[in-house]
Amino acid sequence: MDLAKNLARVRPLLGNATLVAATKYVGTDEIAQLAALGVLDIGENKADAYLEKRAALQNLPIRWHFIGHLQSNKAKGVVETIDVLHSLDSLKLAAEIQKRRAVPLACFVEVNISGEPAKNGVEPEALADFVRELAKYDKIQVIGLMGMAADTPDEPRIEASFRLLARLREQIQRERLPHAPCEFLSMGMSGDFKIALRCGATHVRLGSILFRNEA
């Protein structure tokens, strides 16, 4: 794996979007290499793995993103220390954040934009009410929306999902809620990030495309 070469291929495609390296399948050595190459936004999916990796890399200036589904009973230790949460999807989790944070946490609200029952996230039609409810929690700042498209080769379907998330963000922005400026869109992974960028992604969560072993 030539991490520097893989990064050199990806970076010109991103424009002003933030690269969040999805490090679920790699260890601390690879994360340290990323940091040395200037990638300091690191995204983890599992609470236990995040806590272990953060402890091992505490001397590096990493900005930790939690990008996986976070159950409220797994929140302890995670919400106190992460910099950004990409998967706020329940008031139960909001209450845990409120209880455990000393300062407000930057959060993306996760929205189920694929329409798949197995996917996590707030349903699009429930989003506005959910975001308004979050005003009760002063330790939460809604900086944007996150969504995952269906795992499909159907590019028009993927694009429609991302366009939906962009429209939903505009709706939230129009409400001018002090706790929910909703500036950003976290969408796009290794297989569909180019489509996401066309649709206005500000944060892309890339894993396999960074760590592949291509020549």
C-alpha positions, 0 to 999 in steps of 0.5 A: 500500500502506497498511502502517499500515492493514493492520497495524491490521486484523491486530493485533487478531486476533493476541491474544498471538501474535507477528507475524513479518513475512515480508518475502521479497517486499519491500525494506528500505524496507518493513522500515524502515516496519514497524520504525517501526510497532513490528513488529521481528520480521522473517522472511526465507526466503533466505540471500542476501537475509537477509544483504543486508537485515540489513547495510542495516538493522543500525542498527535493533533488528530481531529476525531470524527465518530462516523458510525452508528453510536448507541446511547449505551456505548456513548460513555467515553466517546462523546466526551472526547470526540471532536465531531459526531456524524451520526446523531439520530435519536433524542436518547443519544442527544440526552447522553451527549447533554449529560456527558459533554462539558462543551457543545459537540459539533454534530451532523444529524444522520438522515435515512436518505436511501429509504432502506429500512436497515439504514440508520438515521432520522426519516426525511419527513421527521427531520425538521421536528427532530432538529427543533427538538434538539434546541433543548440540548445546549451541548449540541450544535447541529453543524450539518446533515449526514447521509448514506446512499444505497449500495447500488450501481444505479448512479441516478438513484445515488445522486437523487439521495444526495440531492435530497440531503442537500435540499433538506439542509437548505430547509433547515438553514432557512429556519435560522435556528441558533443551535443548528446553522447546518452549514455542512453535508457529510456524504460520499464514501469511496464508491460514490464520493464523486457523485456526492461532491457534485451534489455539494458534499463538504465532508467525504468519508473515505476508506478503501480508496486510501488504503488500496494496494493498486500499483 
